[in-house]
Amino acid sequence: MNIPSFDEKYLSQIPALEQLINLGFEYLTPEEALAARQGKAGNPLLEEILRKQLKDINRIPYKGNEYRFSEENLQLAAQRLKNVGYDGIRQTNEAIYERLTLGLALGQIVEGDIKSFTSRYIDWHDWRKNTFHVTPEFTVTYRRSTGITRLHIVLFVNGIPFVVIECMPPSAPIEEAVLRLVGRQRGTHPPALLGCAQLLIAINRDTARFGTIGTPARFWSVWKEPNDADTRGALMESTRRVSTPRIEELLFSGDFAPSREFFAEAGEEREISGQAEAIYGLCHPKRLLELIYKFTVFDNGVKKIARYQQYFAIKRILSHIHASKAGRRRGGIVWHTQGSGKSLTMVMLARSLAEEPGISSPRIVLVTDRKDLDKQIKDTFAACDMASRRTKTGRDLLELVSERKTGVITTLVHKFDKALNIRKYQDDSMDIFMLIDESHRTQFGSFAARMRQMFPNACYLGFTGTPLMKKEKNNFARFGGLIDYYTIHQAMGDQAVVPLLYEARHVEMRPDEQAIDSWFECHARGLTDTQKATLKKKYVRPAWLNKTEKVLYSRALDISRHFRNTLQGAGYKGQLVAPDKISALAYHRYLDEIGLVSSEVIISAPGNRNQGETSRIDLPVESRGGDPEGPVTEFWRKMMKRYGSEEEYNNRIIDHFKYGDDPEILIVVDKLQTGFDAPRNAVLYITRALRGHTLLQTIARVNRLHENEDGRSKEFGLIVDYVGILGNLDKALSQYNALEDFDEEDLVGTLAPIQEELKKLPQRHAGLRELFMNVRRDEEMREMLLRDRAIRSAFLERLAEFGKTLELALSNDGFISDTSAHERGMYEDDLRRFRELEKTIGPRHRVGAEIDYQGIDYYDHEPRIKEMLNTHVSASEATQLNNPPAYISPFDILNENPFCQVKQSQRVYGGKKATIAKANAIAKVARKLLAEQKEWEPAFYGKFSGLIRQAVDDFKARRLSDVEYLERITGIYANLEKRRIREVPINLRGNENATAFHRILKPYFAPPREEVGIYMLQTDNAAFHESTAASNAAIAIDDIFRRHWKVRFWDDADAIKQVMNEIDDYLYDEIKATQEIELSSDQMDEIIEKIIEIARRRMPSSRR
């Protein structure tokens, strides 16, 4: 096909117009569109069409009859829409949106009575009653100006501009089209048409992005349709060439005439591109009205329209809940990764439920298990102008649900238990919808069962940001199955969240062994050598050393410098996860003393134990023997004096963190690790070991999109690891990836083990009670426990088992319905009584804190050991751990290659499966190196490739054990690395990119004979050759890349061309002219081509 001789934007514009015509839009030429607005370019409305539609879609129902609005009222409705006062582009757009969705109240005389009736601009409930038009090259003027601009495509509904599409040629990056649409909104007098626009789309034939008025460029989204056969067929049908002669004649007239022959030669069918998918998904008339009416919200004045995963999740929920079972609507779980807009999905779902046919007066109860999440969801609904009522007490919950009014209630899960303790209440309605946030936590325990007691026939819909792990699969079944999922990999692919980069930093701890031994000799008199050794082993461990003063200070200093050097002054914030409250306060104190960054602490009240806190080893010297949380108690007293309440203390600091300049770093222990949405949060400093759900949720605190006031976007979230979480992160991500292929058949049989466990409840209850068969008074029980260690140990073990089984039973609907209230009460009373008894026996007698098998009383030793560790454990300045040099650290945790290499370098493996995984990872890295180097020495590197393939084949054929497989692969890789290191000149060591460039340059830079002595390696063990022209040139070329490098470099044709030009200048001016190394023009072109090719492979745009 010939290269088009017309404006290349037509390559996206004309296929879009044809597709829109196929979808049902009537085509208007630019001349027809101008005539429909009386020839006035400043008028955004096609008034003739609007007045006709106002007449057709509006009727006044009155006393069994229907009447039309008067011509005066119809004219008034059109004028009111046309003359909405301008108050800035966003506010004006919101006012017009309200006018379009709510209509206009007009007074009219009907049968002699003057009444107020609503005139609609759009029939939102029957899309077929509206008219849909499309026109290209729509001329508009700026407000209060004679300046004119053309909009490439405008879509009208009933003569009202709804969609503006910006078209770019395939060679232009999609971001350019986005920036043009964003730029049109700037200034004090943007085109009036944009005040009406509900949807903005940027296209370039191959891809598309969409947003709305006020959407920052960074937040424009892709649209993807389901990959089923019906959808693909309909999509393909919509992309066919327009076959109506009259439409074709109109379309290829005027400016488009020169392109007619080109598109005629292109044939009837087109490929399904990102552009075609977006136009089909967003602009089908029925879908378009649905998106605007049900799936658009104003969040604190910022207009937001659903992303594809939000839209399809809600549509699947609505389909799911109509399938009833045993008198209930079918529930289920929605798993959407953190940062994907889960709270707004709930808001849009609530709106859709209110509009859904077949659901009369829906009542929605939003349930969470934490106050901060409850407030966040309440605030989200309020920000989107959806009224919700937040319960404060169990009695408050009872009163609100008893009213049986349509609306939204937000509450904490434990309030159901308190409410039912006040009064037994049950509502059997099927039209109650329980939206349960972070359902992987909330659904476990007796509180959830009490919720189901109150609403036995409600529809339970769980929302979670992290996948349910294998042990939690019964939760899928409890809710009714998995309805929809949107994984972190999908979000990354859609650029809905930023990449998460990982950096490991290390503070070396150096115990003074001689001083510690001397201390033990002095302070551990009376203990045997074995007991002393046991005591040292218990406390000289990372878990305790992580909390010593010098380690905390060294990390605080490193964090201060790191934040100052990477993020300070850019408008971003950081979060520090501390091991416990005492450490959190120490970090705050040290950060303040160092004075490079500002910080605040968010912790719970004294006495509320966090996950990181285990025993009195956490306590500083000054607190021992007194208040076990002395510094925490003092800090809390100051906070309550300053803020008045815990809620105000949390809210004020969080608001300052989100919206103010200070604090720059927020220090937490367990709080704000889940459900905390602060887009400016860009770096997470981890100083405590985290696992599973908690780890996945915590790292997601820094993956939110953010654009600063100056238009700069957050490019990544950074995880800085001081405690070695890489293994846990690998495990959590592996479990996450495994669950992306979740199959509902996996649920078969998951509930059976629960029933088996419930059968043990009477036995475990009896076993606990029999310990005190002849004892009635609690005081006698306590004395027995203190006196007899064997009974105490049995009591604690049996109590733990009974408590675990009872909590499981109380979360089970079958147990609740099949067990009498009297029997349940007996179990609960006994559990409460025995747990109170457990508290009275004191910490020194509990499991894990009592005298161990060596006869050591840890409770007495802990405070003194803490003091000793603070004195005799020193800490170095933090250093970055050595990540593989081929990857510029920190690295993306979802980029498999560098993650495998870093895991290998830090030995994050163990067990048979891990051994095999390690061998596979090494083989994969080796293959990558061979792919890069084989073309330079095919014979040599081909042998290595064959060896690796043979080892893999032998293992698969069971000729090698897993250990032998690992050893063989490791040996091959070691030899390959040895050869690679030999070949690298000294001045290139550690610079992998320059090394790769050197391999390209070396054949072209044949050294003079007198240089051979330096250039060639004399022996295997000799220091390698000095700097050469080729190695110096490689460094210079790498420097050129570094100067021009930026995020998404390879998408910027101008940046690539600039790099190529500078390399060309260097080769000509420096190599050929100055160093007099003969290179022809063809050789220079070959070098540049090969350099760019290998740079593309080695340097994806997310690095550097």
N, C-alpha and C positions, 0 to 999 in steps of 0.2 A: 504494500500500500504506500502511496506517495505521502511525503511529509506534508501536513496541512499548511496551506498558504494563508489561512485566516487566523484570527485571534484565538490562541490556544485555550483560552478560558471556555470557549464553546465546547471543548472536549468534555467538560463536566456540565456545562449549562444546558446543552441541548439534550443529552441523555436524561438529565433531571426533569426537564420540561416534558419530554415524552413519557417518562414514568409517571409523573403527576397527572398527565392527561389520562393514562391508562387506569390510574387509581380513582378517577371520577371527577377531576377538576376540569371545568370548562375553560378553554383557552381564549384569552383576550389579547389582541395585538396591543402594542404600546399606544397606538392611536385610539383604539377602542376604549382602553382603560382611561386615557386622558379625557375622552369625550364623556365617559360615565361620571366624571367629577367636574363637569361643566368647564373643562379646559383649564382648570386651576391647579397648577403644580403644588401649591401649598395646601390643598385639601387632601387629606389622607383617605377619605371615605368615597366609595362609589355610591353616591347618594341616591341615584335612581334605583339601583338594586336594593339598597338598604330600605328605602321607603316601601318598595313593593313587598319585601320580606316582612317588614313590621306589620303590614296589613294582612299578609297571608298566615303568619304563625300565631297571631294574637286574637283571642276571643275572650269575651267577658261572660262567665257563667253567672246567671242571676235568676233565682226563683224558677229553675228548671228550663230556662231559655238561654240562648247564646246571642251576644251582641258584639258588633265590631266597635273598635275605637274610632272616634271621629277623626276626620282628616286633620283637624287642628292639633289633636293630641299626637297623631303619628308624626306630624311635622315637628312638634315640640320635642318628641323623643329623639328624633334624628339630630335636632339642634343641640339638645342637652349633651349628647355624646360627642358631637363635633366641638362643642365649646367648653369642655372640661378645662378648668383653669390650670395653667402651667405652674407647677411648684417643684421644679427639678424633675429630671427624667424618671427617677425611681418612684417618687411620691405620685407623680402624674400617672405612671403606669399602674401603680397599685389602685388609684382612684378609678381608673378606667376598668381595671379587672373587676372591682366590686360592682361597677355599673353593669358590666356585661353578665356577671354571674347572678346578681341579685335583681336585676331589672330596675325599672323606674316606676315609682308610684305616681299615677295620674288621676286627677279628679274628673269624673264624667257623670253626666245625668243619664240615668237609666230608669225608665218607667216613672219619671217624675222625681226620682230620688238622686241626690248628689252623693256619690260614693267614691272611695279611692280604690283603684284597681292597678295591679302591676302589669306593666307592659314589658315583654321580654324582647331582647335583641337576638337571642339564640334559643332555639329549642334544644336544650341539653339532653332531653330524655328520648327524643326520636331524631336521630341525626339526619334521617332521610328528608325531613321537612325543611332543611336548610339548603342554601345554594353555595357552591364552592367554585371559585374562579382562580386562575393562575395567569400571571402576566410577566413578561421579562422586561428588563431595562426600564424600570418604573422611575420616572423623573419626580424628584421631590425637592422642595426648597427648605432651607434652614429657617427656623423661627426668626422673625424680625430681621430678615436678611434677604438679599436677592441672590445669594449663593445657591447653586443648583448641584445636586448629586444624583447619580443613578444607582438604584438598587437592582441587583442582577435578576432576582426572582422574588416576587411577592405573592403570597397566597391569601385569598380573601374568603371569609365566611359571611354570607349575607351582606356583602359589600364592605365589611370591616376588615382591615389588614390584620391577619393573625400571625403570619410566618414571613420572615425575611431570610433569604438564602444568599450567601456570598459565594461566588464561584471563582475558583482558581485553576490554572492549568496543572496537569499532573506533575510538571517539573517543580512547582512551587510547594514548599512545606505547608501543611494544613494550618500550622500556627499563624502563618501570614494572613490567611482568611479570617481566623479568629480575631487577631489583633485589629483588623480593619473594622469588624463589627463592633468590637469593644471601643475602638477609637471614634466611631460615629456617635457614640453616646456622650462623649466628653464635650466640654465647653458649656457655655450658658444657654445656647440656642440650638440644640440638636433638632433634626427633622421631626415635625409633629407626628409623622407616621410611626416613629419608634415608641411614642407614648401608647399607641394601640397594640404594638406587636407583643404577642404572647410567647413566641418561640423564635429563636435565632439558630440558623444552621450554617455551618461552614463546610464546603465540599471542594475536592480537587480531583474528581473522577474515581480515585482509588480509595480514599478514606473520607471520613466525616467526623465532625464534632458538633455538639449542640449545647446551647445554654439559653439564657433568657436575659431580660434587661437587668443589668447590675451584676451579672455573673463575671467574676474576675477570670482572666484568660486561663489561669492555672486550674480552674475548676470546670472547664468545659469537658464534656463527657463523650464517650463513644456509645453507640446503640447497637445491640446485638439481638438477633431474633433466635428463637429456639431452633435446634438443628433437626427437626422432624421432617418427614417427607412432605406432609401437607403444606407446611410453611415454606419449605424450599420451592415447592411447585408453584405456589401463589406468588412468591417473590420473583421467580424466573419469569412467570407470565407477565408481571408488571413491568419488566425491563424490555419487553419486545418493542421493536420499532412501531411507531404510529402508522396504521395502514389506511386510515380514512383520507381520501384525496383532498378533501376540502381543508381538513386540519393540517395536513402536510403542506398544502399550498400556503396557508396562513403562517405556519411555523417557520418555513424557510423563505420568508420574505424579508425585505428591509436588510438590516445588518447581517441576518443569518443566511442570506442568499448564497454567498460564496462557499458555504460549508455544505451545501446540499449534495453535491456530487460525492464528497468524501464520505458522508454518512450513508449514502445509497450504496457505495461499494462495501461498506462495513458489514452488511448482511442484517438479517432479522434479529438474531439472538445476541445477547451480550452476557458477559460473565457477571456473576453476582459479586459486586465489589462492596467495600465498606460504605461507599456513598449510596449505592442502591439499597443496601440493607437499612441504612438510617432513614432514607426517604420513605421506604415502605413502612418501617416500624413507627415513625413519628408522624407521617403526613397522611396516612390513610384517613379519609374523612371521619370515620367512626372513632378511630384511635386518637386522632387529633383532638376532638372534642372531649373525649374521655380524659386525656392527659391534662388538658387545661382545666376542666371542671373538678375532677376528683383527685388529681395527682399534682396539683400545684399549691404551694403554701408560701406564706410570707413569714419568714423566721426572723423576728426582730427587725422587720422592714426589708429584709433581704429576700428577694423572690427566688424560690427554688422549685424545680420541676423534677419529677421522679427520674432516677436512673433506671436502666433496663432491669437490673436485678430487683429493685424495689417494686417496679410495676408488675413483673411476672410473679414475684413472691406473693403479692396481694391477690392477683388474679387466681393463683393456685390455691391460696387460702380460701377465697370465696367459693371456688369450685369444691374444695375439700369439705367445707363445713355443711354443705347441703346433703352430703351422704350421711344419713343418720343410722344409729345402731343402738338398739335397746332403749329407745326413747331419748337419746342424746344426739347432739350434733357431733360429727367426727372432729377431733382435735388433731394436734400434731406439733412438730418442732420446726422452726425456721433457724437454720444455722447460717448466719452471715458474718463474715470476719469483721474484727474490730476496725472501725474507721470507714465502714461502708454505709453509714447512715441508718443504723438500726432504730434509733429513737424517732426519726422522721418517718420511717416505714410504719411505725406504730400509729403515728398521727394520721398518715394517709389511710391506713387500714380502718381506723376509727371513723373517718369521714366516709369511706366506702361502705362500711357496715350500715351506716345510717341511710344510705341510698340504695342498699341492696334489696331487690324484690324478694318477697318471701320471708323477710325478717321484720317483724312488727315490733316497734319500740325497743330496739336493742339497748341493753345496758352493758357498759364496758367497765371492767375493774382491772386496773393496772397494778400488778403485784411485784414488789422487789423485796430484797432481804437486807437492804442497807438504807439508812436515812439519806445519804448523799445521792444515791441513785433515785430514790423516791422524789427528792427535791428536783433533781435534774430532769426527770421525765415530766413532772408537774410544770416546771419552767418551760420545757420545750413545747408543751401543749399551749401554755399561756402565750408564748412568743408567737405561735402560729394562730392566735385568735380562736383557739378551741378551749372553751371553758371546761375546767375539771375541778373536782373538789378533793382536797387532800385530807385524809383522816388523821387525827392526832392521837386518839385513844381507841381502845376496844369499844367503849360506849359510843364514841363518835361513829365508828364503822357500823355498829348496829343501827343507829338512827338513819344513816344515809342509805343503807341497803334496804331498810324497812320501808322507805318512801316509795320504792319501786318506780322511780322516775328515769326516763331516758336521759343518758348522759354518761360522763366519764368520772370514775372515782379512782384515786391513787391511794395505795395503802402499803404497809409493811406486812409481810407474811405472818409474823407472830401475833398481829392484832386479831386474827381469827380465833386463836386460842383464848385470848383475853375476852373477846366478845362473847364466845360461847360459854365461858365461865360466868358471865353476868346473866345471860339469858339464852336458853335453847332457842335457836332460830333456824328455819330451813326454808329455802325458796326453790321450788321445783321447776322454774321456768327454763325452757330450752334456749331462750333468747338472751341469756347472760353470757358474756364473752370474757373469760379470764385471760388477760395478756400478761404472761409471766416473764419478766426480764431476767437474764442470766439463769435460765431454767435449769442448767446443770447443777446449780447450787440449791436453788429455792425449792425444788420438788422433793428433796430428801428430808426426812424427819417428820415428827408428829404434827408440826404446824401445817404442812401441806395437806395432811389427812383431815385436819380440822376445817381447812378451806373447802375440801370436797364434801365434808359433812354439811356445811352451810349451803353449798350450791351443788347438789348431787347430779343435776342434769345439765350443768353449764358446759359450755364448749371451752376446753383448756388449750390455749395456744402458747407454746413456749418459744422464747427467743434467746439465742445464745450467740456469743461472738467467738467462742472456741468450740472445737468439736467435742462431742462426748466420747470419752475414752472407752476402751473395751469393757471395763468393769461397770460402766454407766449405761451400757446399751439397753438395759431394761427400762431406762428413762424414755427412750424412743417409743417403746411399746406402751408405757404408761400413758403417754400423751396421745398416741394414735398414729405413730409413724413419722418419718421425715417428709416434710412438705416441700422444702426448698433449701438449697445450699448455695453459698457464694464464698469461695475459698480465698485465702490470702494470695494464692497464685493467680487466680482470676482477677482479683483487685489490682495486683501488680501489673498484670498484662493490660488492664484497662486504664492504668495510671490513676486509679481512684485513691490510692495511697502512695506514699513515697517509699522508696527502697529503704531497708534497714541494714545499715552497715555495722559490722562488728569489729571491735578493737580490743585486744587483750593487753592489759597493763599489769605490771607486777611490782609489788613492794617486797623486797627480800627481807625476811625476818631472820635475825641472827641471835638465837639464844646464847647467853654466856654460860656455857655448860659448867665451867668451873665454879662460877658464882652460884649457879642454881644448885649444884651438888653441895656446896658449902652451906647454903641456906637450908637444904633438906637435912643435913647433918645436925644443924642447930635447932630447927623448928619441928623436926619429925622424930624427936627422941621417943623411944618406946616402941617404935615401929620396926619390924624386921626389914632386912634388905629387900626382900620380895615385895613387902608392902610399900616401901619407898619407891621401888621401881614401878609398881602398879599406879601409885599416885602420880608420878611423873608422866607416865604414859597417858593417863586420863586427861591431864591438864595441859601438857605441852603439845597441843594439837592445833591445827589451823582454826577450828571453831572458836577456841579461846584466844589464840594468838591474834586473830582478826580484830579483837576488841581491846587490845592493849593500847595504852596511850600513845606510844611512839608510832605504832602502825597507823592509828587513826590520824595522828598529826601528819605523817608522811603522805598519806592518801589525800588528806584535806589540802595540803600544799600542792600536790600534783593536780588535783581537781581544779583548784584555783587557777593554776597556770594554764591548764588545758582549756578551760572555759574562756579565759582571757585571750588566748592565742587563736581560738577557733571560732567563737560565736559572739563574744562580747561586742556590743555596739551595733550588731546586725538586727536587733529586734527579736532575738530568739531567747528561749529560757531552757533550763535544765532541771532534771529531777534526780535526786540521790536516794537510793534505797539502802537504809541502814539495817544492821542486824537486830537491834533492839532499841528501846527508848533511851536508855542511858547513852548508847553510842550515838544515837541521833542528836542528842543534846551536845555531846562532845564534838561531833562534826560541826554543828552550828557555832559553837564557841571558837573552835579552831579557825573556821572560815572567816569569822569576824576578826579574830586576832591577826590573821594574815592580811586581810583587808583588800584583797583583789576583787572579790565578788560579794554581792549581798545575798543573804539567805534567810529563810524562815523554816520553822518546823511545824508539821501537822502530825500530832499523835493523839491517841485516845487517852482518856482519863486514867489516873493511877488506879491500879487494881485490875484493869482490863488487860489481860495477858495477850500479847501478840504472838504470832507464829514463831518469831525469831527468839522469843524469850523462854528459857527453860528452867533456870534455877538461879540461886544466889551468886553463881559465878559472874552473872551480868552486872553485879553491883560494885560500885567503886568503893574504895577503902573508907571514904568519909561516911558512907551510909551504913556500914556494917554495924551490927549490934543495935541499931536504932530502926528508924523507918526503913524498910527494905527498898522503898522507892523514893528515898529522900530527895535527890535532885529533881525527879519527875514531879513529886508532890509540890516542891517549891516552884518549879516552872509552871505547873498547872494553876497554882494560886495566883501567880502574876497574870496569867492569861485570863483567868476569870475576873480578876480585878480590872483588867484593861478592857475586856470585851463584854463582860456581863454574863455570857452563857457559852456553852460548847458550840452551839449552832452558829452563833455570831462570830466566834473565834475562827471556826472553819470557813465560813462564808467570806469574811473580810480578807483573810489571807489568800484564799483561792481567787477572789476577785482581783486583788492586787497582782497576783501571779499571772492571771490571764490577760489583764488589761492595762496594768501599770508598768512602770519601769523597774520597780523592785517588788519582791525579791527576784533575783536572777536565777537562784537555785532553790528548789523546794525539797526539803528533807522529809522523808516518810519512813515508816516501818512497814505496816500493812495497809494503811489508809491510802486511797487514791491510786492503787495499783490496778484497779479494775473500774470500768465505767467512768473514768475521769477523762474528759475531753477538753484539752487545751492545745489547739493547733500550733501555738508558738513553741510548744515544748519540743525541743529538737535533739536533746542529748540525755541519755539515761545512764547514770553512774551506778553500777551494781556492786555493792560491798557485802552482799549476803547471798548465800546459796538459795536458788529458787528452782522449782521443778514443775513439770506438768502444766496444768491449766494456769496456775499462778504465773509461771514464767512466760507463757504465750501471751497472757493478758497484759502483763507488766511491760514487755517490750513493745507492745502495740500502743503504749502511751505516746510514743514519738513518731508514729507512722502517719499522722494526719497531714493533709494538704494545708498549706498556708501561704498567703501572699501578703507581703508587707505593704505599708502605705505607699512606698516608693515603687511598687510593682515588682519587686524582687520576690522570687518564689523559693520556698524551702525545697531543696533538691533531695534531701535524704534525712532519715533519723539515725542517730548514732548511738550504739550500745557500747559502753566502755565497761569492760569486765575486770574487776580486781580480785575475784575469788575463784575463777575457773569454772564458769557455768557451761563451757562449750559442750561437754559431754551431755549434760541435761538438756541443753538446747537442741543438740543433735537428736536425742531420744524423743523429745517433744515434737519436733518437726517431722520426724519419721512416723510417729503415731498419727500426726495430722495428715501427712501425705497418704498413709494407708487408708484413712477414713474418707478421703476424697472419692474412693471407689466403693463407697458404702452401698450395700445391697440390703433391702428390707428383709430378704430371706435370712439374713444374719440374725434376725431377731427371734427366729423360731427357737423355742426352748429357753430363752433368757429368763423368763419368769419362773421356770420350774425350780431353780435353786432357792428362790425366795420362799416358796411354799415349804420346801424342806427345812429351811432355817426357822420358819415360824412354828413348826411342829416342836421345836426344842424349847420354846418359851416356858411352858409349865415346868419342865424338868430343870431348867436353869434357875427359875424362881424358887423352886423347892430346894435345890442345892444350896442356894444362898441362905435361905431361912434355917436350914438344918444346922448351920454353924452355931446358931444361938437358940437351939431347941429348948433348953431349960432356963433361958435367960429372958427376962421380960423388960427390965428397965434399961434405957439407953446408956445410963452411966455404968451399969455393970458390963454392958457390951464393950464400952470404950476401955474399961480397965482390962478386960480379957484381951483385947487387941493389943494394948500396950505391953501386956505382960508376956504374951505368947506369940513369938515371931512366926511360927508355922501357921497359926490360925489367922494372923494378920495377913500373911502372904496369900493364903487361900481366899480370904475375904476380898482382898483387892482384885484378885484374878477373877473370881466368880461375879463380883459386882460389875466389872468391866464387860464380861460376856453377857450378863443379864441386861445391862443397860443398852448394849449394842443391839441385842435381839429385840428388846421392847421398842426401841426407836424405829427399827425396821418395821415392826408390826404396826405401830401407830401411823406409819406412812402408807400402809396398805389398805386399799378400799375394802377388800374382802374381809380382812380382820375386823375392821370397824363395823361392818354390817353384820358379821356373824358372831360377834362377841358382845355380851351385855354390857351396859354402862357400869354396872356394879363390878364386874370382873375387871374391866379396863381400869376402873378407879382403884381397885385393890393393887393392881400391878404398879400404877403410877404413884400411889401413896407409898408403897414399899420402896420404890426406886428413890423417891424424894427423901424418905427417912434414912435409907442407907447412905445416900450421898452426903447428907448432913453429918452423919456419923463419920464418914470418910474425912470430912473437913476437920473434925475435932481431934483426930489423932496426930495432926501436925506434920509438917513437911519432912522432918528428919526420919519419920517412920514409913514414908511412902516408897513405892517401887521406883528404883532409879535414884533415890536420894538417901535410902537407908544404908546401914552397914552392909558392905558387899561380902562376897565369899572369902575375901582376904581379911575381913574384920575391920575395915577402914570406915570411919564415920566421916563421909565427905562433907556433910553439912557444917561441921566445925572447921574444916580445913579450907573451904572455898575462899572466904574473904582474905585470909592471909596469903593464899596462893595468888589471888588476883593482884595484891600489892607487890608480891615478889615478881610476877610477870611484867608488871608495869616498870619495875626497876631494872630488871636484868634481861629484857628482850629489846634489842635495838632494831631499827628499821632503816633501810637504805632509801634513797630517792627512787621514785617509781620509774620503770623503764617499760618500753613497749616490747612485748614478746616477739620473737622472730617469726614472722609469717613467711611463707615461701616467697622468694624474691620475684617470681614471675608475676606476682599480683601486687599491685600497689595497695597497701593496707591503709585504712581498714577496708574490709571486703563485704560484699552483699551476701547475707546469710542464705538467700534463696538462689544464689548462683552456685550451681553444684560443683563446678570444677575447683574454684578456690576453696570452697568449704571442705571438700575432700582433702585437699592438700594441707589445710591448716589442721584438720583433725588428725591427719597422719603425723604432722610435725609435733603436735602436742599429745600424741598417743592416746587419742580418745577412742579406744577399742578395748574389748575384753570378751572372753567367751568364744565358743566355736563359731557362731554366726558372725560375730564381730571379726574374727580372724579371717574368714572368707571375705567379709565386706572390705577389710583392709587390703587384702590381696587384690580384689577387684578394683578398688580405688587407685592403688598404685599402678595397676595395669592400665587403667584409663588415663592417668596422668602421663605415663610413659608413651602411650599411643599418641597423645596430643603432642608431646615433644618430638616424637618421630615424624609426625605429619608435617611439622614445621621444618624439620632438618633433612628429611629424606631426599628432597630435591637437590640438596647441595652435595651430598655424598651417598648416592643410592646404594652402592654395594655395601658400604659399612653399616649404614643404618637399616638397610633391608634385612641384614642378618638379625639385628635386634628385634625387628618387627616379627620375623619368623619365630624367634625364640619365645616371644610373649604369646603368640598365637598357639604354639605347640604346648606351652604350659597350661593355657586355658583349656585347650582341647583334652589334654591328659587329665586334668582335674574333672572335667565333665564326664569323661569316660571312666572315672573312679580309679584311675591308675595312680593318682596322687592323693594323699590325705590332705585335710585342710591346712595342717601345719607345713607339710612339704610344699604345698601349693604356694603358701605365703613366702616360704624361704626361697623358692626358685624365682618367683616374681621379684622379690626384694633384691636378690643377687643380680638379676638382669638390670633392674633399675639402677642399682649402685654402679655397675659397670658403665651404663649409659651416662650417668651423671659424672663419673670420673673422666670419661672421654670429653664430655662437654666442657668441664672445668679446665682441662688441659688446653683446649682450643681457645680459651678466652684470654685476650691480652689483659695485663694487670690493670690498666686504666678503665677496663670495662666490667671488672668484677662487681657483681651486685646490681648491675644495670642491665636487666634482661632485654629490654626493648632495644637499647643500643647494641647489645650483643647480636640480636637477630638482624639488625641493619648491617652489622659488620660482616656477617656471613654473605650478604648480598654484595657488598662492596669489594670484598677481598679478591675475587677473581679479576676484577677490573683494575686493581691497583697492584700490578706486578712490581715488586720492589727491585731496585737496582741490586747488582750482584754484591756490592760492598755492604749492603744492608742485611743480606741474608743471615750473616752471623748473629745479628740481634733478632732478626725476624723469626727465624726458625728455632724450634725447641731443640736443645742439645741433648738433654736426657729427660726421662719421665719425671724425675724428682727435682730437676732444676727449676729455679724461678723462671716463669715464662717471660716471653719477649717483652721489650719495652714498648712504649707508645709508638704507633706507626701512623702513616697517613690514613690508612683505612679505618683504624680504630678512632683516631681523632675526628675523622669525617662522620663516623657513626654517632659519636657524642654530639657533634654539632647538629646533625639531623634530628636527634632526639630532643635537643634543646629547642629546635624550631617547633616541633610538635608541642612541647610543654608550653611555649609562649602563646600558642594559639588554642590550646586545649580548653574545652568547655563542655558542659553537659549537652548531650545530643549533637556532638561535633559532626558525626557522619551524616546528619540530616541537613547540614548547612553547606550547600554547594560552594558558596563564596569563600567560606573558611578553608575548605579543602583546596580550592584553587589557589588561595593565598599561600598555603603551606607548600604546594607544588612549585609555585613561582619562586619562593625563597630557597627551596632545595636546588632548583635549577640555577639560580644566581650563585649559590655557594659553590656548586660543582664547576661552574664556568669561571667565576672570579677567583676563588681561593684555590681549588684543586688544579684547574687547567692553567690559569694565568700565573698565579703566584707560585704554586709548588711544581709547575711544569710537568704535571702528569698528563699524558696525552689521552684525552677522552673525546670521541666523536660525538656529534649531536645525537646520532642514533643510540649510542651507548648511554648517554645521559638520559634520554627518554626511557630506555630499558630500565635503568637504575630507578628512576622516579616511579615508573609503573610497578616494579617489584616492591619498592619501599611502601607504596600506598596499599598494595595487596596484602603484604604481611602485617602492616599496621592495622588494617581492618580486622584481621583475624585475632591479633594480640590485644588490641585496645578498643573494646566496645565502649560506647559513649558513657556508660555508668561508672567507668574507672577514672582515675586521676583526680 
